């Protein structure tokens, strides 16, 4: 990691693969990851950690299987089944998926996102649906 400022715009320009997070830096025991996304991820959950999302560009929808009400600051999207709901995040908005909650990020038109996750956290969680070829199951790739 560097002790110099990091341009997220320049970092995002260094790769094209979707759903393949890059580690920008570390804060204590957490990775700061960026990713380009489009289409759908898979339903998955992280048993032992929350997952923080910040939309840098575009729009991200996160479907949730938590049975809860829409949180403040998040616009309602349609859930896809009983006990499901969705939050839609615009550029500059953040959302935290609580540990253990099944979720499925998606972006119809594409988005760039930033995530905070404990170092070593797998991008597809501890349990997940079958992984299609377009998804990268990783603990994050280096920008180098």
C-alpha positions in Angstrom: 0.0 0.0 0.0 1.1 3.6 -0.5 1.3 6.6 1.7 0.4 8.9 -1.3 -3.1 10.0 -2.3 -5.0 7.5 -4.5 -7.2 8.7 -7.4 -10.3 6.4 -7.5 -11.0 7.6 -11.1 -7.5 6.5 -12.1 -7.7 3.2 -10.2 -11.1 2.4 -11.9 -9.5 3.1 -15.3 -6.9 0.4 -14.7 -9.2 -2.5 -15.1 -12.4 -3.5 -17.1 -13.5 -6.9 -15.6 -16.9 -6.7 -14.0 -17.6 -8.1 -10.5 -13.9 -8.4 -9.9 -13.0 -6.1 -7.0 -9.6 -4.4 -6.7 -8.0 -3.5 -3.4 -7.2 0.2 -3.4 -5.8 0.4 0.2 -6.2 -1.1 3.7 -7.5 0.5 6.9 -6.4 -1.6 9.9 -7.7 -5.1 9.1 -10.1 -3.9 6.4 -9.7 -3.7 2.6 -11.0 -0.7 0.7 -12.1 -2.3 -2.6 -13.5 -0.8 -5.8 -15.4 -2.7 -8.5 -17.2 -2.1 -11.8 -20.5 -3.9 -11.9 -23.3 -4.6 -14.4 -26.0 -7.1 -14.5 -26.6 -9.4 -11.5 -24.4 -10.9 -8.8 -25.6 -14.0 -7.0 -27.6 -14.3 -3.8 -25.0 -14.6 -1.0 -24.3 -13.8 2.6 -21.3 -13.0 4.9 -21.9 -14.8 8.2 -19.4 -12.8 10.3 -19.2 -9.3 8.7 -21.3 -6.5 7.6 -20.7 -5.2 4.0 -20.4 -1.5 3.2 -21.3 -0.2 -0.3 -20.7 3.3 -1.6 -21.8 4.1 -5.2 -19.2 6.1 -7.0 -21.0 6.3 -10.4 -24.2 4.9 -11.8 -26.9 3.1 -9.7 -26.8 0.0 -7.7 -29.7 -2.1 -6.5 -29.3 -4.5 -3.6 -32.0 -7.1 -3.1 -32.2 -8.3 0.5 -33.8 -11.3 2.2 -34.2 -9.7 5.6 -37.9 -9.1 5.9 -37.2 -5.6 7.1 -38.5 -2.1 6.2 -36.8 0.2 3.7 -34.0 2.1 5.5 -33.8 5.9 5.5 -32.0 7.3 2.5 -32.6 4.3 0.3 -35.3 4.2 -2.4 -37.5 1.2 -2.6 -37.2 -1.2 -5.5 -39.2 -4.3 -5.9 -38.3 -7.4 -4.0 -38.4 -10.6 -6.0 -40.2 -12.9 -3.6 -41.8 -13.2 -0.1 -39.6 -11.7 2.6 -37.5 -9.9 0.0 -37.0 -6.2 -0.6 -34.6 -4.1 -2.5 -32.8 -0.8 -1.9 -31.5 1.3 -4.8 -28.5 3.5 -4.3 -27.6 6.5 -6.5 -24.2 8.0 -6.9 -22.9 9.2 -3.6 -25.2 7.0 -1.5 -24.1 4.3 1.0 -25.7 1.2 2.4 -24.6 -1.4 4.9 -25.8 -5.0 4.5 -25.8 -6.5 8.0 -23.9 -9.7 8.6 -25.8 -12.9 7.8 -28.3 -11.2 5.5 -28.7 -12.8 2.1 -28.3 -10.1 -0.6 -27.9 -9.8 -4.4 -26.3 -6.6 -5.8 -27.2 -5.7 -9.4 -27.0 -2.8 -11.8 -29.0 -2.6 -15.0 -26.9 0.2 -16.6 -23.6 -0.4 -14.8 -22.0 1.2 -11.8 -18.7 1.7 -10.0 -18.7 1.0 -6.3 -16.5 1.1 -3.3 -16.7 -1.5 -0.5 -15.2 -1.9 3.0 -14.7 -5.5 4.0 -12.4 -7.3 6.4 -9.2 -8.4 4.7 -9.7 -11.9 3.3 -13.5 -11.7 2.9 -14.6 -13.6 -0.2 -16.6 -11.5 -2.7 -19.3 -14.2 -2.9 -19.7 -14.6 0.8 -19.6 -17.7 3.0 -22.7 -19.2 1.3 -24.0 -18.4 -2.2 -25.9 -19.6 -5.2 -24.1 -21.4 -8.1 -21.5 -19.0 -9.6 -21.9 -18.1 -13.3 -18.7 -17.5 -15.3 -19.0 -13.7 -15.3 -18.5 -13.6 -11.5 -15.1 -13.6 -9.8 -14.9 -15.3 -6.5 -12.0 -13.5 -4.9 -10.7 -11.9 -1.7 -9.8 -8.9 -3.9 -7.1 -8.3 -6.6 -4.2 -5.9 -6.3 -4.4 -2.8 -8.5 -0.8 -3.4 -9.6 
